[in-house]
Every structure is written in structure tokens, then in C-alpha cells.
Amino acid sequence: MKRNRKVKILATLGPSSSDAETIRKLHEAGADIFRVNMSHTSHDKLNEFVKTIRGVEADAGRPICILADLQGPKLRVGTFSGGPQILEAGQEFRFVADKIDGNKSEVYLPHPEILAALKAGDTVLIDDGKVRLRTISCDGHTAVMKVEVPGRISDRKGVSLPDTTIATSALTDKDRADLDAALAAGVDWVALSFVQRPEDLDEPMQIIGNRAAVMVKVEKPQAIQHLEEITRRSDGLMVARGDLGVEMPLEQVPGLQKRMTRLGRRYGKPVVIATQMLESMISSPVPTRAEVSDVATGVFEGADAVMLSAESASGAYPVEAVATMDRIAYEVERDRNYLNIVNAQRAEPEATGADVISQAARTIAETMNLAAIVCFTSSGATGMRLARERPWTRIIALSPRQDTARRLQMAWGLHTVVCEDAEMLADLVQIAARVAGDEALPTPASGSSSPPACRCAPPARPTCCASPPSTTTAAAASDPAAFAGTIRTGAGHAGSRFRWPSVFVGMPIARRREDRRSHPRRPRSRRRSPPSPGRHGHGAACGRRHGSSPAGRRGCRARGRRHGSPGRRPNRCRR
């Protein structure tokens, strides 16, 4: 099932989308990735979700990505004996290490690491920021605070510490059990919650190895301070705007979203924008105008994926929410400003062969208006590099590994296909030809469904910047052998003396080196013409005795001399 857009859609599964029929409809409506929230999902339910998704994947004939979202360390207060309490502005409130029933002045905090890290002046937020307190003092056993923003507090409400770095592991015992279950079930990505430092990735990445890709949910101010190093070490980023907006001023979140999107693109890591994108569709069949603008902004900024949470997990209109997001992304990518914005954000390639080849593939494909770029990838690195370039030409990522094809579904613009492995370039070209034909790439007769990558507005293309169309013909598309010839040599363009290829085929550099060793290049001849005896003029050896005839001048120019014109001492060479 081919998509008419580049950005991917991530849908969260839950009570409203737990049966096979709804999951199938979500995929048909546009969902490319399914998220399983381990905070609310048992291991048995996880296995059921994975089995159902793999069944939908087999029916669709296209890889589907699954992301398991770990809960992370949740900090919560204890319980209150008299029910919910109302905290008033200016009053003192205490966290204590003793296990007591809470009241209006104090409550048990079952997290000694918080009491060890709190210091005077630190901010404490309760219930997603609805109640704000300022720390007066803390001795490791009791924290005395002053209420700045009053509100209602009740049992097991969450605690956030935006100013404090807590010396705790990024994985709880529940997370470790959930991670083992997710890896055993065969998920493709694992999302880590509440990462504060690059060191927090050590344990989970050691456990995961190469069995899944690791996505970091950026939701703590401490993570922003180490954002570049976290991006380098992880496989992707999720802009968790909900928790980030609780611990930071809301007006700073849009700028951080843009920063993370560009940073992820610079390092070739997928970026997912999440939280409340179509929140009103939990209970309404249509979104608000502000929500439509929010989704459009994420697409304009070049995000790899946009995510639905409660809209698809527990909302009344899960399929409609996915379809709405699909339509928004489709229209944004056809806006006349979209390509200019995406191209302006393009990062310079690093001084590596893979990056330079990826940039060259984009330039060739867009300049010659090719139908597709076909790349072969085993680990997924080649596909990620191409996705970072953001070519408008369709990218078909072929991989002999199904797990790689599923993981690449997270990246912008990648259309992944599982194929057989091959060692030689000729075999890879044949595979690319067959797959390109099976995928029914656009032909001159049918027209291209994607706007061309030029300075003019898509989909209209004026004659001032029109390049020759893709020369993939219907006959070639139906005949792999003919199509392979088109890929290798190019098909003749009617009315032109040039020959234009239809598909740019790329392969990993290591494979190309192996192919070169199997077929060594013939050594270049180093024959030189022997000099002819002769001397004239000032006595410098020219190799010939000649006048000002064209033949004479031509012969002497081959020896590195320049001769005068007839009438200016024709028998002399000028140095």
C-alpha cells in the first residue's frame, strides 16, 4: 500500500482500537506505525497486539512498524487519610520519608532519591503543574515547601522536579520486565521515558543491543541541556510536548520542537512530534482549526512522523482521526512553500562517502526528474541517509532483512520493501527493476503523482524549469528485463538527442568495493609517442621541422609549444 505523502503517521493502540478490524482500518486510513503504551498494557495484551499487527502486515504486503513506549520512573506522592486536600497559597507543605497518612500539611513521599536531591529554591510541581511549590529547606528526610500556586491534591498524584537532576536509573523494575516482554514479542522500536543525561541510555541500549531501535522521549529540562549528545547516541527523538510543557514554560516548547526537528535531521535520526495534536477528536468527528495548524506546522518543519495518542487509543473516532491527519499531511506537502522550507533546512553532508553519495543521488534524481531512487540497505543506515536529504523523488528502500524494513518505516519518505539478498551489482539492478515494476512507478502516460522538486510551486510546473519527464514506459514497467535496461542505460526521450535514466540505483559502499574486487579494472595504457628529431629557430627541440601549416602547428602543440601565425617568424617556437 503506497502512501501519497512523505511524513509518517503513528497511531496509539488502546481500548478503542484493540480489535483486528479496527487496526486494519487504521492502517488503511494512513497509520504507518503503531504505538503500544506499556503504562496501560499487560504483557499478554502486548503479544495480542503484535500478533494482530503482523496479520494485517501480511495481508497488506507491506512492513508495519511497532513501537513499545516504556513508562519510565513515575514519581508520585502517597495517600491522604481524609480524601483530597486543598492547598492554599502561602501555606507550608512538607514531603516526609516516614510512611504516614497524608493531611493538609504533609504527605509521605516514597522516593528517597528526591529528598536527597532537593535543595532550597527548587520548584516542585504536583498533578501536571496544577499545584506549584517552592522548596524552603530539605535535610534528606523532610522537605519544607511553600505553596505558590494553590490547588487540589489527592492520592498518588504525580510529582515533577524541573530544576532538579535526580540520580536514578532511567529504567524501573517494571520497565525492565516490560522491555524483556517487548523484545520477545518482536517490536521494532523502544521509546525511553524521562531521560535526563546521555548516561541514562547505557543500560537500556546494552539490554536491547541490535534487537530494536531506541527512541528517546525528550520531556525533561535536563535532557535539553544534553540534547546534542543524546541525539547522537540514540536512534531517534520524540518531542513529548505534554510533559515538556509541564516542566518548562509553555511558550518555549514550540522553539524546542523546531530545534529538535532540525537536530534530528542533521544527524539523520527520525523525529516524532507527539501530544494533543488532534485532541478534540477524542469526542468530536472534526478537529479545531488550531489543531489542523499544529499538525501542519509539524509537517512544514520536516518531522519524520506525527503521532496520535488518546485520539486513536481511547477516542470515539480513531479511524477518522488517522484519516484527518493523513489529509492534512497530504495537503501540506503540496503547498507551494513546502519544498522551499524543507530545502532551506537541509544540513550539509559530512565528509564521508555515504553522505556525499546520498546528496548526489538526490541532486541527480531531482535534476533529471526521475521516477524513484532505489537503495539497498541491510542495517538501515543507507536509507536513513537518503531520508535526511529529503528528496521529492520517491525513495524505495530494499532490504533482505524484514526487521530493518520495519524500522525504516519511521523515517521520512521511505517506501520499504523486503527483497532477496544479492552480492553483485548486476543482480541488485535486476531486483530493483523488478520491484520498481511491481510498485507501478509513475509513467509518462499516467503522469507523476508527486510534485517535481524545482523552485516553482508543486504540482504545477511551468516550462521555465521543466526537465525531461521520467522515461519509464508501461512496457518497461511490466517487463523486468526491459526495465533493467532502462535503469542501466536510459531510454530515449522523444524529440531529444539525450538519453535519460528512469531510476537511480544505489548500493552500500562496502558492496560496491566487493563488486570492484570481483571485476578488477583494466590497467590504463601508458604509451607515449617517441619524439622526432629536429631543431629550428632558437634551437629548442620541438620534434618536427615545419612551417606555419595547420599540420605543423598541430604537431608542435602536441609537444607543448605554441607557434606564431603565418607572417610572424613561422619557424620559431614561443615559450
N, C-alpha and C positions, 0 to 999 in steps of 0.2 A: 504494500500500500504506500504509494508515493505521496508526499506532502507538497503542497504548493507554497510553502513558506520555509524559511531557514531556521528561525528560532524554534526551540523545542518547548513542549508543554508537559509539566509534571503535575500529576493528579494524586492526591492523597486518598487512600482507601480507608473505609470505616463502615459504620452501620448502614449508611445509605448506599454503599457501593461494594457490598461484600459478596454478592452472588455473581455467578459466571456470566449471566446475561447482561447485567449492568456493566461489568468490567469490559465485556466485548463492545458494548455500545460506547463506553468511554474511549476505547481505542479507536473505534471507527469515527468518533466525533473529533479526534485530534490528539488524544493523550499519547505521548511517546514514552514517558517514564511513569512508573507507579511507585509511590512512596508509602511505606508501612511505618507508622509511628509506634515504636516499641514502648512508649509510655502507656499505651492503652491496648496493646496487642499481646496475647499469650503466644507461647511457642507453637501450640497446636494450630492456632489461627494463622500464624505466620506461614506454617507449612501449607495450610489450605490455600492461602493467598498465592503463594509461589506456584503451587500445582495448577491452580486455575489460570494464572497468567501465562504459564508455559503452554497450556492447552490453547489459549487464544493466540499465542505466538505461532504455534504450529498451524493453526487454521489460516492465519493471515499470511504466513510465509515470510515474515519479516521479524528481525530481532527486536525484542522489547526489553527495556532496562528496568531493573528493580532496585530501589534504594531503601535501605533499612536505617531509620533515624533513631539513634540511641538517646535515652532520656537524659543522661548526664547527671552530675551531682545536683540534686534539688535541696535547697536549704529551706527548712520550714520551722515555724515555732511549734510549741507544744499545744496542749488543750487548756480550755478555760472551764472552771467548775460551774460558773454561773451563766454560761452561754456567751454570746457575742458581747464585747465590751466597746464602749465609745471613748476614744481618747480625745482629750480636749487640748487646744493649742496652749503651749507654755507649760504644761504639766510634765513631771518627770516620769519616766518609764524605764524598767530595768529588764535586762536579759540575765538569767541566772543559770549556773551549771547544775544546781540541785533539781532533782525531778519532783516538781511541785505542781499543783493545780494552779493555773493562771488566774489572775484577777485584773482589776483596772490599773494596778501599779506595777505588776511584774508578771513574767511568764518564763517557763522553762525553755531553754534553747538547747536541743540535743546535738549541738555541733561545737565541740571544744575548740576546733580549729578557728572558728570565727572569734571566739573570746580571746584566743591567743594573738590574733592579728589586728583586732580593733584598736584604734588609738584615738585620742581626743581630736575632735574636729571632723571625723569621718561621718559620711552620710549613710543612713540605714533606711531602706525602702521596704515597706510591707504591702503585700497584696497588689503586686504590679504597680507600685508607686502611688497607690491611693492614700497611703499614710507615710509621711516622711518624718524621720527623727534625726537629731544631730547628737553625736556622741560627746559626752562631757568628760567621762573618765572610764577606764577599763583596767582591771588588775588581773585579768586572766581567768577570774571566777565570776565576776559580776560586771556588767557593762551598764553604766548610768547614762541615760539619754534624755534629751528634751524634745517634746513634740513640736514640730514646726508646721506641719500640715495635718490637721485633725481628721479623724475618720473612724470607721468601724473596723474592729479586728476580731477574728474568730479562730476556731480550731484549724491547725495545720496550714495556715496561710504562708505563702512563700516570702522569703527574705532575700533582698538583693543588696549588694555592697559595691556600689560603683567606684568608690575611692580606695578599695582595699584589695590587695592581691592575697588570695588565700593559698597557703601551702598545702594543697590537697591534690590527689590524683584526679586526672580527667575521667577515669573510669571508676564507677562504683561496683560493688559486688553484683548488683542487678545488671549493670552494663556488661560485665564480663560474661555472665550467663546468656544474656541476650545476644552478644556478639558471637559466641560459640554457636548458638542456635541459628543465627542468620547466615554464618559462613557454611554451616552444614546444610542449610536449605538451598544455598547457591545464589545468594543475592549478588548483585553486580557492584553496588556502591554502598558504603557505610558512612553515615553522617555523624560526626562527633559534636556534642553539645558543650557549651561553656568552656571552650579552650581559651586559656589566658596567655600561655607562653609557648614558644616552639618546643620546649622540653615536654609539654603535655602530649605531644604526638609520639613520643618514643615508645611507650608501652603498647598503645593500640596498633601502631604500624608494625611492631615486632610480632604481635599476635596475628595480624591479618596477612602479612607477607605479600605475596602476589595473588592471593585468592580473591581480592576485591580492591576497588579503588577507594581512596579515603577523601571525603569531603569535610571541610571544617566549617561549622556554623559560626559566623562572626557575630557575637551577641554580647561581648564584654568590652568595656573601655580598655582594659589591659591588653586585649588582643589587638586593638587598633595601634597600640604603641609598638607592637612587633609584627605588624601586618605583612611587611615585605618578606620577612624570614618565614613566617607561617605559610605564605603563598608559595614560596619556593619549595618548601618541604612537603606540602600537601599535593593532592591530585586535583582539587577543585575547591571553590568557595561558595558558601550560601550566605546571602545577605539576610540575616534573620532580623528583620526590621522591628518585630514586636518587642523582643527582649532588649534589643539595642536601644529602642526608643524609651524603654523604662529606665535604663541606667544612664542615658545621655540626654541632653536637651533635644527635643523633637526636631527643632529647626536645623540641627546638624546632620540628621540622618540622610536627607537627600544628597548632600555633598559627599558623605561617606559612601553612599551607594554608587555614585559616579566614580569615585576613586577606586573602589574595589573592582568595579567592572573593567576599568582601564588597566588596573594592575594585573588582573587575571588574564586579560588579553595579551599584555606584554610578555607574560611568562607562558602563554599557551595553555592556561588552565581554565576549564569551564566555570562560569559564574551563574548561579541561580538566584533570582530575586524572589523573595517569599514574603508572606504575611499580609493578609487583608487586601488582596488585590481586587477581588470581586466580592467583598464581604456581604454586601446587601443581597447577593443571590443565594444566601443561605435560606432566605424566606421569600425572595422575590424572583420572578422569572426574568427580570431585566435588571442590568446594573445601573448605577448612577453615572452621570457624566464625569464626575471626578474619578471614579474607578476606571472608566474607559481611558481617561487621560493618564492614569497611573500605569496601567498596562502598556499603553503606547509609549510612555517615557522610557520604561524598561527596554522595550524593543529598540527604540531610537538610540539608546545608549550602547547597544551592541551586546546585551546579555545573551548568554547561550540558552537559557531556559527561564521561563516564568512559571510560578507554582501556585496551585490551588490547595488550600488546607481544609478548613471546615466546609467550604463551598461544595467540595466533592465527597468529603468524608461523612458529614452529618447533615448536609443541607437538603432542602426539598427538591432542588433542581440540579443534581450533579451533572447529568449529560448536557443540559442547557448551558451550564457554566463553562464546561470544556469547549462546547461549540462556539460560545460567545468569545472566549479568549482566542480561539482559532481564527475567527473572522477579524478580530482586532489586529492580530499579528499580520494576517494576510494583507489588510488594507495599509498598514503602516509601511510594510516592505515595498509597497508600490507607490508610496508618496514620492513626489519629485525631489524632496530634500533628503530622503533616507540614505541614498548612496553617497552623497556628499558628506553627510555626518559620519557614516561608517568609515569612509576613506580617510577623513581628517583624523580619525583616532587610530589609524594604523601605526603600529610600532615598527621601528627599524629592525631588520633582521640581525641576529648575531653573526659573528664571523665564523660560521660553520657551514659545511657543505649542504647539510639538510635544510637549513634555513634559507640559504641562497637559492637552492633548487625549488623550494616551495614558493618563494617570491617570484622566481622566473616562470613557474607553472601558471601562477595567477596572471602575470602580465601577458604571457602568450595566449592563454585561453580568452582573456577579455579583449585583447587587441584583435585577434582573429575571429572573435565571436564563435567559439567552439561550443559544441553541444554539451561536453562534460569533461571533467578531469577525473581520471581513474587512477587511484593509488592503491598499492598493495602494502598491507601492514600486518605484522604479526603481533607486536606489542601494543600497537595503537599510537605510537609516537609520531609516525608519518602523518596519520590522519589528523592528529591534534595540531601539528604544524600547519597543515593546509587550512584547517578551520580558523586558525589565528589570522591568516591572511584575508579572510572574509571575501573570497571571490564570488561574484554573482553567478558564475558558471556553476552548474550542478557538480557536486563532488560525490563520486561513487567510491566508497572505501571498501575494498575487497580484503577479506581476511580468512585464512583457513581455520581460525580459532573462533568458536562461537562466543566464548566469554569476552574476547576482545571486541567483536562486532556489537555485542550488547552494551558494553561500557561506552563505546564511541557514540551511542545514541544520545548521550548527554551533550555532545559538542554541537556547536552551531553549524548548520548546513550540511552535515554528513549524512549521506544515504548509505547505510551499511548493508553489505551482502556477504553471506558466508559462502565461500567457494573452496574448491580443492586446492591443494598446495602445488607449487611448481618451482623448479630450480632455475630454468633458463629463461632469458628474456623473451624468446620466441613463444614459449609456452604461456608466459604471462600475458603476452599480447593476444594470443588466441582466447584465453579465458576472459580477458577484458572485452574482446569483440563479442563473445557470446553473451556475456552479462549485459553489455550495453544494448545489444539487440533485444534481449529478454525484457529489459527495463523500458523499452519503447521510447528512446530518446527523441526529442523533437526533430522533425524533418522539415525541409523547405515547404512541402505540401501542407503539412499540418500547422506549421508555424511554431515558434518557441513560446512556451508558457511563461518564461521568465524574462523580465526586462533586461536589456543589454546593459553592460557596465560601461557607460560612457558619461560624459558630462551633462548630456541632455536628460530630460525627465523621462523616466520609465512610465508606462510602456511605450509611449510614442518615441520614435527615433527619426529625426529629420535627416535629410540627405547630407547635411554638412559633416556629420560624423558617423555615417553609416558605414560599416565594414561588411565584407562579403559574408553571407549567411553560412551557417553550418552546412556542409555538403553531405551529411548523412542522408542517404536516399532510402526510400521504403524497401527497395530490393536489397540494399546492403544490410539494412536492419534485420531483414528476415533471413539473410544468408550469412552465417558467421564467417565463412571463408572470404566472401566478398567484403564483409565489413572489416576483417582483419587487414585486407589490402588497403582499404580506405584509411585505416589507422596508421599503417606503416608509411604509405607514400602520399596519401592525399588524393582526393578525387578532383577531376577537372571542374572548374567553375564556369558555367556557361557564359560566353561573351567575354572571357578574360583569358589572358595568356599565363596566369599564375595558377598554381595548384595549392589547394588549401586542405590541411588535415581536418578531421572531424573530431577526434578525441585526443587529448594529451594523456599519454600513459606514463605514470611514474612508478618507480620501484625503489625499495630500500637501497641505500648506498652499498651496504655490505653485499647484497645480492649482485649488484652491478659489478662489484670488484671480482666476485667469484666467476661471473659470466665472462669477464675480461680475461681472467686466468685460463679459462677453458678454451678461449678463442684468442690466442695472442695476436697482437697487431704485427703486420708485416713490416720489417725494418725499412726505413726510408733510404732511398738511394742517395749516395754522396758523391756521385761522379762530377768531375769538373772538366771543363773544356781546356785542353792544353793551349798554352799561349803560342802565338805565331811570332816568328822572329820579325823584326822590323824596327826601324829607327827613323825619326824625322824631326824636323823643327829644332827644338831645344835639346833633343837627344833623349827625351824620356821614352821608355819602351811603351808603345801603345798596342802592339800585337799585330798591326797591319800598316801597310803603306797605302794611303788613299788620298783622294781629293775631297771635294765637298759634295760628292754624290750622296743621296739618301742611304744607299747601301754602306758606303764608307762611314758615314756618321753613326749608323746603327751598329756597325761592328765595333767602333771605338767606344760607344756609350756602354756597351757590354763590359768593357774593361775599366769603367769608372771615370772616363774622361769626358769633357764637354768640348764640342768643336764649334768653331765660328761658322757663320753663314757664308755663302759664296761672296767673294769680293773682299773678305777680311782674313787674309792670310790663311787660306783653306787648309794648308798642310800642317798647321800647328795645333797642338792641344793646349787648352787653357786649364790650369789647375783651379 
